[in-house]
């Protein structure tokens, strides 16, 4: 089974004994999904392809329907990259079924009814363990 360092509110999680927390199984998949979607594409200098350009289209003057579709496509592409990373990782180490994406059940993007600057995004994923994972993101344009 693989693991990753636990990120808690953008920082490393620390156990009471001073060791660094780690995550595996479904919490690791959840963290991997959050991490790839919230990392701007190109911000990792060693892996410029890693991340998601979801914030690139928020401030542009596209019709709303086009903007929402572009954001869905950006997230889909990022999750496809994550699946490819998972396949490569599983070739060299043991990865649990709960850590692998089987399919993306849906990516729903809608403008908030109260604050038009805010986009609400729900990503639904099915793991290879057949566990549903749903993540909710709120992104606010500047």
N, C-alpha and C positions, 0 to 999 in steps of 0.2 A: 504494500500500500504506500502511495506517495503522500507527501505532506508539504505544507507551505507554512511560512511564518504567519501568525495570526495578526491581522491588521484590525485595530479597534479605534474607530474615529480617526483614521489616517495615521495612526502611530502603531508601533509594535506593541503587542500585548505582553505583559510581564506577569508571571505567576508569583504567588506570595513568597516562594523560596528564591526569587530573583532570576529564575530561568525564563527564557523567552517562550511564549505560548506558540503552539502550532495548531494547524487545522488539517483535517483529512475528511474523506467521504463527502457527504452532502454539504457541510460547511465550507469545504475547500472549493467545491464546484460553485457555490454561491459567491465566494470571495473572488474566484477567477472571473466570473461573469461581471461582477461589479467593477473589478479592476480593469478589465479590457474595455468596458464601455466608458468608464470615467477617465481613462488615460487618453489625452489628446494624441492622435496619430502624429508621429514624428517627434514626440517629446522625449523618447528614449533614443539617445544618439547611437547606441549599438544596434538597436532593432527599430529602425525608423518606420517599418510597416506595422508595428504593434500599436494597438489602441483603436480608437474610434473617432471619427470626425463629426460626431453628433452635434457638437457646438458650432461647427463651421457654418451651417445653414440657418442658424436661428436668427441672426441679425440681418441676413440678406433679404432683399425685397422681392421675394417670390410670392406668388399666390399661396395662401395657407395650405390648400390641398397639395400643391407641389412640394412645399416645405416638409409636410408631414410624411409624404412618401419618400422623400430623399433621406429623412432621418431614419425611417424604417429600413431603407436599403443600406445605410451606413452601419446600423446596428447588426443587420443580417450579415454583412460582409465581415464585421469584427467577430461575430460568433462563429462564422465559417473558419476564420483564421484560428480561433481558439480550438475548434474541433481538430484542425490540422496539427496544432501544437500538441493536443492530447494524444493523437495517434502516434506522433513522433516520440512522445514521452513514453507511451506504453510499449514501444518497441525495445526500450532499453531498461525499463524498470516496471515493477508491479504496480498497477494502478487499479484501484477498486472501481467497480461498475458505477458506484454512486458519484464518482468524480468525472465521469465521462458523459458528454452530451449525446443522447440518442437522436433527439429531434427538437427543433424549436417549434413550440406549439402556437406561438403568436407574439407579435410585437404591436402593441396598441399605443398610438401617439395621439394625444388630443390637447388642444389649447384649453387652459383653465378658464372656467366660466366667470370667475371672480377677478383674476389678474391676467390680462391678455399677454403679459410678458412671460408668463409661466407655461411650460409644457409639461404635461404629466405623461410618463411613459411606463407601460407595464410589459415586462418580458416574461413569457412563460416557456419553461424548458422541461423536457422529459429526459431524465438521466437513463443510462443503460440499466440501472437497477429498477427502472420503471417508477421512479419517484418524481412527482411533479414539483417543480421549483418555480416560484413566482417572485420576481423582483420589481419593486416600484421605484422609479426615479422621478425627481422633479428637477427640471432645469429652467433657470430664469435667464432670459436674454438681458443684456446690459443696455 
